Amino acid sequence: MLKDYARPGRDPRAPSQPANEGGRDYGVRRLTGEAVMQAFPLARLAAGHLTLPAWLRFAEALGAEPPGAKKPRKPPGSEGLLGVEDSRGYLYALCSFSVAPDLRTGRRLDVDNLVALDLIDGDIPAQALIGALDRLARDLDCPAYVVHLPPAAQAAAAGRRFLTGLSSGGGQEQTCLYRALQTPE
């Protein structure tokens, strides 16, 4: 069973709404425990110099439970790691997130360290992650979110259909893709 990202007041073991394109199902969940270890190779794609101890410290600072934890230390908060996995539990995408103040909207979800990799299904894992970010931002009362892309990822992301609805801004060092969410009617 795939797990959806953990929302405050939601059981993280509840079934997700997986993307079903390209013949495989993908689900998005908050990463904790052993999934943090499994995500290390993807994290290394975002930061090639990253060591396993540094990755574990980073994940724990975002509230992810360390591998081998017997029970959660605290309920999921407004920061963490999201991962996209298929029905076999293999991870294909990863990002970190946190809530930050925003001059335009009051609050926004900041998304960083986004890595999406799938040689077979192309953009589908990234599309699943962007869809989950929409839901997560709403659940955390953020009317918008920003995806930070380093220069190396800018060219790869240009023109990708999973970025539809995100507007670009930023300088030479980093591009920020901004998405204002539609208010539900």
N, C-alpha and C positions, 0 to 999 in steps of 0.2 A: 504494500500500500504506500502510495506517495504521500508525502506530508506537505501541507501548505505552510507558508511562512506563519510564524506564531504571532498572533495579534493579541493585544491585551484582552483578557476575558475569553480567549478562544483556545481550545485544546489543540496543541500543535500536532497531535496524532490524528486529527480529523482528516478525512479525505480531501485532496486538493481538486482543483478544476484544471486538469492537465491540458496542455495544447496537444492536439492530435492531428498533426500534419506530417507528411513524409513517412508515415507508417510506424512512428514511435510516439509514445506518450511521454510528455515532460511535465514535471511538477516543480514548484518552487517552494523552498522552505528555508527557515532560519537555520543556520548551521551551528551545531554544538557538538561537543564530545568527539567521537571518532570521525564525524563528517569534517571537522576542522582539520584533522590529520589528512583525510582524503583530499581536501581542497588545496593542500600545500603545493602540488605541482602547478595548479592553475595560478596560485598566488605568485609563484616564481616567474610566470609569464609576464605578470605586471611589474615585478621588481626582481630582476635576475640575480641581484646580490643577496637576496633574502635567505637567511638561515632558518632552520626549523625552530630553534629556540626563540628567535625574533618573531617569527610568524605566530607562535603560540602566545607570546606576550601581547602581540597586537590583537589577536582574537580575544584574549581574555580581557583586555582593556575595553573592548567593545561589548563585553557582557557574555561572550560565548563560554559555555562550560568547558573546562579542560577535559581532554580524553581521560576516560576512566572514572569520571565523577559519578558518584552513586546516586545523587539526587540534585536537582537544580538548586543553585545558591539563592537565586532571586527570580521573580517573574520577568519575562521578556520586557525590555524597556524600549526607549526611543533611539537606540543605536544597536548595531549588530552586523552580522554577515548574512547574506542571502546566497543560496546556491540553486542552480537548476539541475535536476537529475532526471534520468529516464527511469522506466519501470524496473530496471535491474539495479538501480541505485548508483549508477555511474554519473559523476558530476561533469557538466558541460559548460557551465557559466558560473560566475562568482562576482559579487560586489560587496563593498562595505557601505554602510549608511549611518547617518546621524541626523537629528533634527537641529536646525540652526535658525537664529532670528533672520528675518528678511524685511527690508525696507518697503518692498512693494506689497507683500501679502501678510506680514506679521511673523509667519513661520514657513519654513520650507524644509524639505527633505534633501540633504546633501548626499550624493552618491559618488563614490570614488572607487578606484581599483577595480573597475569593470573589466572583466575578461570573459569572452564567449568564444568557444571553440567547438566546432563540429564539422568534420569533413564530409559527412553524409547529408545532413539535413540543413546545412547552410545557416540561415538567419533564425531558424525556429527557436533554438535555445535563447538567443538574445531577445526575440519577440516575447517569449514567455516571461523573461526577466523584466522587460519594460512593462508588460501587463501587470505583473506583481507589484512593481514600483507604484503604478497608479493606485492599486488597492491599498498598499501599505501607506502611501502618503495620505490618502483619505482617512484611513484608520487612525493615523497619528495626528489628525486635524491639521494637515499641511496642505494649503491650497495650490502648492506648486512644488516641483523638485528640480534640482540641478544635477546633471551628470557631468563630472569633471573628466576630460580626456587628455592624456598627455600627448605631446606632438607625434609620437610614433603611432598612436591609435587614430589620429585625425584622418589621415589619408585612407586607412582601412575602413573607417566608418562613413566616409563621404558617400552619399547616395544610397545608403543601405535602407531598405524599406522598414526595418524595425525602428528607425529614428524618425519616422513620420510624426509630425506634430511637435517636434522639438526644435526650438530656434537656437541659432548659434551666436555666441558672443565670447569675448575674451581676447587675450593678447597672444604673443608668440609662444610664450612658455606653456600655456595650457588653454584649451578651448572648453568652454562651459556650454552645455546644451540645456536650455531652460524649457520646462513644460508647465504651463498653467493648466490646471485641471478644470474640466467643465463642472459646474455646480449641478448636482442632481435635481431634477424637477419633481 
